[in-house]
Amino acid sequence: MIVNDTYRHQGLRKRLVENLLQKGISDTHVLAAIEKVPRHLFFDPIFAEQAYQDKAFPIGCGQTISHPYTVAYQTELLNLKKGEKVLEIGTGSGYQTCILAEMGAKIYTIERQKELFNKAKTMVHNLKYTARFFCSDGSIGLKSFAPYHKIIVTAGAPVIPQILIDQLHIGGMLVIPVGNQQEQKMISILKTSELEYEKTELAPFKFVPLIGEEAWK
């Protein structure tokens, strides 16, 4: 795959980063990753001009590519360190996967929709990023490769699945939107021991619903 990333695209990403700075994103590593990953490649070429606007966009199968601000916000909450093991639940387009990979994470990513799974896997590999892909139920995590330093959930859940907290290292972080199907609050979970964790409730967001055994029944 020849990556069509022009000076214009790069300039639009710089402008996007400036926009995210104004909206309160301050982690320089997150902003550098946003500036590096060509978001327009995750769009149909007809809509590529909209790729660097701060808005979500349909990607098929009833799913969306999240607002760049939402991607940056969740990623910043992770306080990611290079080399950390990250479980991503909801691969979607693969854009968030690439942001995490650009920041040096060791990524395990789950997508339940086979069509999206195949497209994202191809895109991420074509962009020369490394991640391990799984087509399965993200609501139950991926116990066989646990524990993880960080877990990020990119779909709204009615409750925090305990099974995900169980798959964290002590000192690990889970970032997940929790609420009803109209609006969720972003929640961060810091696992402080095998049986205890600290929960922080943050800003409101709206995600597509998390689907699976430990999600909406």
C-alpha positions as a Markdown table, in Angstrom:
| # | Residue | x | y | z |
|---|---|---|---|---|
| 1 | Met | 0.0 | 0.0 | 0.0 |
| 2 | Ile | 1.3 | 3.4 | -1.0 |
| 3 | Val | 0.4 | 5.9 | 1.8 |
| 4 | Asn | -1.0 | 9.1 | 0.2 |
| 5 | Asp | -0.1 | 11.5 | 2.9 |
| 6 | Thr | 0.5 | 14.9 | 1.4 |
| 7 | Tyr | 1.8 | 18.2 | 2.8 |
| 8 | Arg | -1.8 | 19.3 | 2.9 |
| 9 | His | -2.8 | 16.3 | 5.1 |
| 10 | Gln | 0.1 | 17.0 | 7.4 |
| 11 | Gly | -0.8 | 20.6 | 7.7 |
| 12 | Leu | -4.4 | 19.7 | 8.5 |
| 13 | Arg | -3.1 | 17.4 | 11.3 |
| 14 | Lys | -1.0 | 20.2 | 12.7 |
| 15 | Arg | -4.2 | 22.4 | 12.8 |
| 16 | Leu | -6.1 | 19.5 | 14.5 |
| 17 | Val | -3.4 | 19.3 | 17.2 |
| 18 | Glu | -3.7 | 23.0 | 17.8 |
| 19 | Asn | -7.5 | 22.5 | 18.1 |
| 20 | Leu | -7.0 | 19.7 | 20.6 |
| 21 | Leu | -4.6 | 21.8 | 22.6 |
| 22 | Gln | -7.2 | 24.6 | 22.9 |
| 23 | Lys | -9.7 | 21.9 | 24.1 |
| 24 | Gly | -7.4 | 20.9 | 27.0 |
| 25 | Ile | -5.4 | 18.0 | 25.7 |
| 26 | Ser | -1.9 | 18.6 | 27.0 |
| 27 | Asp | 0.0 | 15.2 | 26.8 |
| 28 | Thr | 2.8 | 15.9 | 24.3 |
| 29 | His | 3.1 | 12.2 | 23.4 |
| 30 | Val | -0.6 | 11.9 | 22.6 |
| 31 | Leu | -0.5 | 15.1 | 20.5 |
| 32 | Ala | 2.6 | 13.9 | 18.6 |
| 33 | Ala | 0.8 | 10.6 | 17.8 |
| 34 | Ile | -2.3 | 12.5 | 16.6 |
| 35 | Glu | 0.0 | 14.6 | 14.4 |
| 36 | Lys | 1.8 | 11.5 | 13.0 |
| 37 | Val | -1.1 | 9.0 | 12.2 |
| 38 | Pro | -2.8 | 9.8 | 8.8 |
| 39 | Arg | -6.5 | 9.7 | 9.9 |
| 40 | His | -7.8 | 10.4 | 6.4 |
| 41 | Leu | -6.7 | 6.9 | 5.3 |
| 42 | Phe | -9.4 | 5.5 | 7.6 |
| 43 | Phe | -12.1 | 7.3 | 5.5 |
| 44 | Asp | -13.5 | 6.6 | 2.1 |
| 45 | Pro | -11.6 | 8.9 | -0.3 |
| 46 | Ile | -14.9 | 10.8 | -1.0 |
| 47 | Phe | -15.0 | 12.0 | 2.7 |
| 48 | Ala | -11.2 | 12.4 | 3.2 |
| 49 | Glu | -11.5 | 16.2 | 3.5 |
| 50 | Gln | -13.6 | 15.7 | 6.7 |
| 51 | Ala | -11.0 | 13.5 | 8.4 |
| 52 | Tyr | -9.3 | 16.3 | 10.3 |
| 53 | Gln | -12.5 | 17.9 | 11.6 |
| 54 | Asp | -13.1 | 17.1 | 15.2 |
| 55 | Lys | -16.1 | 14.9 | 14.7 |
| 56 | Ala | -17.1 | 11.2 | 14.5 |
| 57 | Phe | -17.9 | 9.5 | 11.3 |
| 58 | Pro | -19.6 | 6.2 | 10.3 |
| 59 | Ile | -17.3 | 3.4 | 9.3 |
| 60 | Gly | -20.0 | 0.7 | 8.6 |
| 61 | Cys | -21.5 | -2.1 | 10.7 |
| 62 | Gly | -23.3 | 0.5 | 12.8 |
| 63 | Gln | -19.9 | 1.8 | 14.2 |
| 64 | Thr | -18.1 | 5.1 | 14.0 |
| 65 | Ile | -14.5 | 6.4 | 14.1 |
| 66 | Ser | -14.5 | 8.5 | 17.3 |
| 67 | His | -13.9 | 12.3 | 17.4 |
| 68 | Pro | -10.2 | 13.0 | 17.5 |
| 69 | Tyr | -10.8 | 14.8 | 20.8 |
| 70 | Thr | -12.4 | 11.6 | 22.3 |
| 71 | Val | -9.4 | 9.5 | 21.1 |
| 72 | Ala | -7.0 | 12.0 | 22.6 |
| 73 | Tyr | -8.9 | 12.3 | 25.8 |
| 74 | Gln | -9.1 | 8.5 | 26.4 |
| 75 | Thr | -5.5 | 8.1 | 25.4 |
| 76 | Glu | -4.3 | 10.9 | 27.7 |
| 77 | Leu | -6.2 | 9.2 | 30.7 |
| 78 | Leu | -4.2 | 6.0 | 30.1 |
| 79 | Asn | -0.9 | 7.8 | 31.0 |
| 80 | Leu | 0.7 | 5.4 | 28.7 |
| 81 | Lys | 4.4 | 4.4 | 29.0 |
| 82 | Lys | 6.4 | 3.0 | 26.1 |
| 83 | Gly | 6.4 | -0.8 | 26.1 |
| 84 | Glu | 3.3 | -1.2 | 28.3 |
| 85 | Lys | 0.8 | -4.0 | 27.4 |
| 86 | Val | -2.5 | -2.6 | 26.4 |
| 87 | Leu | -5.9 | -4.3 | 25.7 |
| 88 | Glu | -8.1 | -2.3 | 23.3 |
| 89 | Ile | -11.8 | -3.3 | 23.3 |
| 90 | Gly | -13.4 | -2.2 | 20.1 |
| 91 | Thr | -10.9 | -2.0 | 17.3 |
| 92 | Gly | -13.3 | -0.2 | 15.0 |
| 93 | Ser | -11.4 | 1.4 | 12.1 |
| 94 | Gly | -8.0 | 0.8 | 13.7 |
| 95 | Tyr | -7.3 | 4.5 | 14.2 |
| 96 | Gln | -7.0 | 4.3 | 18.0 |
| 97 | Thr | -4.9 | 1.2 | 17.6 |
| 98 | Cys | -2.4 | 3.2 | 15.5 |
| 99 | Ile | -2.3 | 6.0 | 18.0 |
| 100 | Leu | -1.4 | 3.5 | 20.8 |
| 101 | Ala | 1.1 | 1.8 | 18.6 |
| 102 | Glu | 2.7 | 5.2 | 17.6 |
| 103 | Met | 3.1 | 5.8 | 21.4 |
| 104 | Gly | 5.0 | 2.5 | 21.8 |
| 105 | Ala | 2.4 | 0.3 | 23.3 |
| 106 | Lys | 2.3 | -3.5 | 23.0 |
| 107 | Ile | -1.3 | -3.9 | 21.8 |
| 108 | Tyr | -3.9 | -6.6 | 21.9 |
| 109 | Thr | -7.1 | -5.4 | 20.2 |
| 110 | Ile | -10.6 | -7.0 | 20.0 |
| 111 | Glu | -13.3 | -6.4 | 17.4 |
| 112 | Arg | -16.5 | -8.4 | 17.3 |
| 113 | Gln | -17.5 | -7.3 | 13.7 |
| 114 | Lys | -15.7 | -9.5 | 11.2 |
| 115 | Glu | -15.9 | -7.0 | 8.4 |
| 116 | Leu | -14.3 | -4.2 | 10.6 |
| 117 | Phe | -11.8 | -6.7 | 12.1 |
| 118 | Asn | -10.5 | -7.5 | 8.6 |
| 119 | Lys | -10.4 | -3.9 | 7.4 |
| 120 | Ala | -8.7 | -2.6 | 10.5 |
| 121 | Lys | -6.1 | -5.4 | 10.6 |
| 122 | Thr | -5.1 | -4.7 | 7.0 |
| 123 | Met | -5.0 | -1.0 | 7.5 |
| 124 | Val | -2.9 | -1.1 | 10.7 |
| 125 | His | -0.4 | -3.5 | 9.1 |
| 126 | Asn | -0.2 | -1.5 | 5.9 |
| 127 | Leu | 0.8 | 1.5 | 8.0 |
| 128 | Lys | 3.6 | -0.6 | 9.5 |
| 129 | Tyr | 2.2 | -0.7 | 13.0 |
| 130 | Thr | 2.3 | -3.8 | 15.1 |
| 131 | Ala | -0.7 | -5.2 | 17.0 |
| 132 | Arg | -2.3 | -8.5 | 17.8 |
| 133 | Phe | -5.9 | -8.7 | 16.5 |
| 134 | Phe | -8.7 | -10.9 | 17.9 |
| 135 | Cys | -12.3 | -11.2 | 16.5 |
| 136 | Ser | -14.3 | -12.0 | 19.6 |
| 137 | Asp | -16.4 | -10.7 | 22.5 |
| 138 | Gly | -14.6 | -7.7 | 23.9 |
| 139 | Ser | -16.8 | -7.4 | 26.9 |
| 140 | Ile | -15.1 | -10.4 | 28.5 |
| 141 | Gly | -11.6 | -9.1 | 27.7 |
| 142 | Leu | -8.8 | -11.4 | 26.7 |
| 143 | Lys | -7.8 | -13.5 | 29.7 |
| 144 | Ser | -5.3 | -15.7 | 27.9 |
| 145 | Phe | -2.9 | -12.7 | 27.6 |
| 146 | Ala | -3.7 | -11.0 | 30.9 |
| 147 | Pro | -2.6 | -9.1 | 32.9 |
| 148 | Tyr | -2.5 | -5.8 | 31.1 |
| 149 | His | -1.0 | -2.5 | 32.2 |
| 150 | Lys | -3.8 | -0.6 | 30.5 |
| 151 | Ile | -7.3 | -1.4 | 29.1 |
| 152 | Ile | -9.2 | 1.0 | 26.9 |
| 153 | Val | -12.8 | 0.4 | 26.0 |
| 154 | Thr | -14.2 | 2.4 | 23.0 |
| 155 | Ala | -17.9 | 1.6 | 23.4 |
| 156 | Gly | -20.4 | 2.5 | 26.0 |
| 157 | Ala | -21.2 | -0.1 | 28.8 |
| 158 | Pro | -24.1 | -0.1 | 31.3 |
| 159 | Val | -21.7 | -1.1 | 34.1 |
| 160 | Ile | -18.0 | -1.7 | 34.5 |
| 161 | Pro | -17.3 | -5.4 | 33.8 |
| 162 | Gln | -15.5 | -6.8 | 36.8 |
| 163 | Ile | -13.8 | -9.3 | 34.4 |
| 164 | Leu | -11.9 | -6.4 | 32.9 |
| 165 | Ile | -10.6 | -5.1 | 36.2 |
| 166 | Asp | -9.5 | -8.7 | 37.0 |
| 167 | Gln | -7.3 | -8.6 | 33.9 |
| 168 | Leu | -5.3 | -5.6 | 35.0 |
| 169 | His | -1.9 | -5.6 | 36.7 |
| 170 | Ile | -2.0 | -4.1 | 40.2 |
| 171 | Gly | -1.3 | -0.4 | 39.4 |
| 172 | Gly | -3.0 | -0.8 | 36.0 |
| 173 | Met | -5.6 | 1.5 | 34.5 |
| 174 | Leu | -9.0 | 0.9 | 32.8 |
| 175 | Val | -10.6 | 3.7 | 30.9 |
| 176 | Ile | -14.3 | 3.0 | 29.9 |
| 177 | Pro | -17.4 | 5.0 | 29.1 |
| 178 | Val | -20.3 | 3.9 | 31.4 |
| 179 | Gly | -24.0 | 4.8 | 31.3 |
| 180 | Asn | -27.1 | 4.4 | 29.2 |
| 181 | Gln | -27.3 | 4.1 | 25.4 |
| 182 | Gln | -27.8 | 7.8 | 25.0 |
| 183 | Glu | -24.9 | 9.2 | 27.1 |
| 184 | Gln | -22.1 | 7.8 | 29.2 |
| 185 | Lys | -19.6 | 9.2 | 31.7 |
| 186 | Met | -15.9 | 8.4 | 31.1 |
| 187 | Ile | -14.6 | 6.4 | 34.0 |
| 188 | Ser | -11.1 | 5.7 | 34.9 |
| 189 | Ile | -10.3 | 2.7 | 37.2 |
| 190 | Leu | -6.9 | 2.4 | 39.0 |
| 191 | Lys | -6.4 | -1.1 | 40.4 |
| 192 | Thr | -4.7 | -0.7 | 43.8 |
| 193 | Ser | -4.7 | -4.4 | 44.9 |
| 194 | Glu | -6.2 | -7.7 | 43.8 |
| 195 | Leu | -9.5 | -6.8 | 45.4 |
| 196 | Glu | -9.5 | -2.9 | 45.4 |
| 197 | Tyr | -9.6 | -0.1 | 42.9 |
| 198 | Glu | -10.0 | 3.6 | 42.8 |
| 199 | Lys | -12.8 | 4.9 | 40.5 |
| 200 | Thr | -12.9 | 8.4 | 39.0 |
| 201 | Glu | -15.9 | 9.7 | 37.1 |
| 202 | Leu | -15.1 | 12.2 | 34.4 |
| 203 | Ala | -16.7 | 14.0 | 31.5 |
| 204 | Pro | -19.8 | 12.9 | 29.5 |
| 205 | Phe | -19.5 | 11.3 | 26.1 |
| 206 | Lys | -21.7 | 9.4 | 23.7 |
| 207 | Phe | -20.4 | 6.1 | 22.3 |
| 208 | Val | -22.0 | 3.2 | 20.3 |
| 209 | Pro | -23.0 | 0.5 | 22.8 |
| 210 | Leu | -20.6 | -2.2 | 24.0 |
| 211 | Ile | -22.1 | -5.6 | 22.9 |
| 212 | Gly | -21.3 | -8.9 | 24.5 |
| 213 | Glu | -21.8 | -11.3 | 27.3 |
| 214 | Glu | -20.8 | -8.8 | 30.0 |
| 215 | Ala | -22.5 | -5.8 | 28.5 |
| 216 | Trp | -26.1 | -5.0 | 27.4 |
| 217 | Lys | -28.3 | -8.1 | 27.8 |
